[in-house]
Structures are given as structure tokens and as C-alpha cells.
Amino acid sequence: MILSRIKNEMSDFSKNHRLLAQFILDNPEDVAFMTAAQLAKKVGVSESTVFRFANQLGFQGYPELRTSIQENMMESFQVTTREQEYISTEEEEEDLILKGFRIDAQTIMAGAAKINRADLYEVADMIVGAESVYVVGERSSNALAHYLCFYLSWFLPHVHHLNPDYALERMTNLSPRTLVIGITFHRCIRNVVDMVALARRKGLPTVAITNSASTPLARKASKVLTVPCNFISFIDSYAGPISFINALILAVSRRKFGDVGKSFADLEALWKEKGTYIMDTHREE
């Protein structure tokens, strides 16, 4: 963990680096959301010193160090602690609700800024080109797996949601051209990690959708897509992952059809025939 590393290496730092290290150890929750300029000003050193400090710790730059601190904080931030932190202020109830919206909005924007389009389209190509695709998710991340499969199944019949009840049995019979996608975040769900690990041992291509390249799920997959996923009180908020999955669905549709707007005429006609949706026929007099 990065905070332990900083503490253990304190004696090797220069004077200014020790000042930075001590401030980070004393205020990790604040540093996790500071820019390099803000941290430099707070400690009283130059911004270049902050970047050199990050380099000394083995990071390419300060953003990577900050991300590592954020992950450190999130891993140690238990559900009960999150709840206490969230409700410990004297804010009005409306302010607490707005705080949740702000966190979600910030997460989505952070994801948009960091998205790797090349990786996104590479996975889209893997999905389109696979003989079959199985998506694994459990507990709350099961909803994300269902969401991804629901929309991809509109135009890719080979995409399946792997049912946790018989996932192990199904995995033993998958063909070599099967793609397995696992979705879980932070304290990763063991069964999701195990299913992806099993698929990779069988020589199948695997994709992890998770919050960091260092999560247990990411370490088991052959391809990793990272997306920010924050907490709101006791909730693992999936606003960021849902936005990312939307982007992946659009990338897959683009790879499959090009102009997706002309691809759903038959489906729309079937919905109309079956009365799938109740149309709003109300008109004001």
C-alpha cells in the first residue's frame, strides 16, 4: 500500500520530499483530491518537487501517485466508516442528497477525461469477433452485467449473461473462441475473479471492467478496462461504470453496423406488434 511505502522510505527522502511525505501521511483524504499545484502550495514546495517526489516513488507523474492514494483510501474505507463519514455533518437532508449527485457527476467527468478510446474499441472488436461472449457479475455488479448483456443482445445474439447458479459448470464447456468479461470493483467479488481466472487458465480471452489495473480482477484478466467508481455513503455508486458501459455498447454497435440508426427497424416493428411499450397518447385539449 502506498502510504506504508511512503512511511517505510521516509529516511531516504530529501528535506522537501520528507515534508511532502509527512503531509500525505497526515492528510491522505485531502491529498487524494488535490492537484499537484494545490499540494505544493499547501506544503510550501515547488510543483516540480511534487512531480520529482512521485517519480522517486516509481510513478510516471503525480496523477498516478494521487490515484494510488485514492485506491488506498477506498480499500480501507469500510461500509460503516463510509456511512458515518457521509452523515456526520450537520448539513440539511437536501444537501446530503445533492452531495450524492455531485459525487456522481464528478465521477462521470473523471471517467470521460481518462477513457482510453483505443482500448475501448479493441474490446468492442473482441466482442463482435468472438464466437460467444459471457459476462460475469455478482451482487450489485450483477446489475451491470445484465445491463451490458441486455443492450448487446439486441444485435449480438452470441452475448450471454453468465448465471451465478451454474457459472462453474458452464465455464468448463466453453469453446476456445469464447470471450469472458468480468465486472467488479474495489473489494472484488471472489466468484467473479475466480470465473475470469478459470477462463484465462483455459486459454480463453478475458476482459476485466474494474476501477484500477491493480485490483484482484484486473490481475487475472488478459485485457483491462478501468473506470472510476466512487462511494456514496454505504452505496457503491455505479454512475461512472454505467456511463462507461454505455460508451462500450455504442463502440460495439459502431463496429457492428457503422450507422446504427438504420439497424433496428425490424426490432421496432416487433415491439409495436407485441405492444411492448405503452405509448403516451395523451393530448391536451
Secondary structure as UniProt FT lines:
FT   HELIX           2..8
FT   HELIX           10..12
FT   HELIX           15..26
FT   HELIX           28..31
FT   TURN            32..33
FT   HELIX           36..43
FT   HELIX           47..56
FT   TURN            57..58
FT   HELIX           62..76
FT   HELIX           79..87
FT   HELIX           93..114
FT   HELIX           117..129
FT   STRAND          132..136
FT   TURN            139..140
FT   HELIX           141..152
FT   TURN            153..155
FT   TURN            157..158
FT   STRAND          159..161
FT   HELIX           164..166
FT   HELIX           167..171
FT   TURN            172..173
FT   TURN            176..177
FT   STRAND          178..183
FT   HELIX           190..201
FT   TURN            202..203
FT   STRAND          206..210
FT   TURN            213..214
FT   HELIX           216..220
FT   STRAND          223..226
FT   STRAND          231..232
FT   TURN            233..234
FT   STRAND          235..236
FT   HELIX           239..257
FT   HELIX           260..262
FT   HELIX           265..274
//
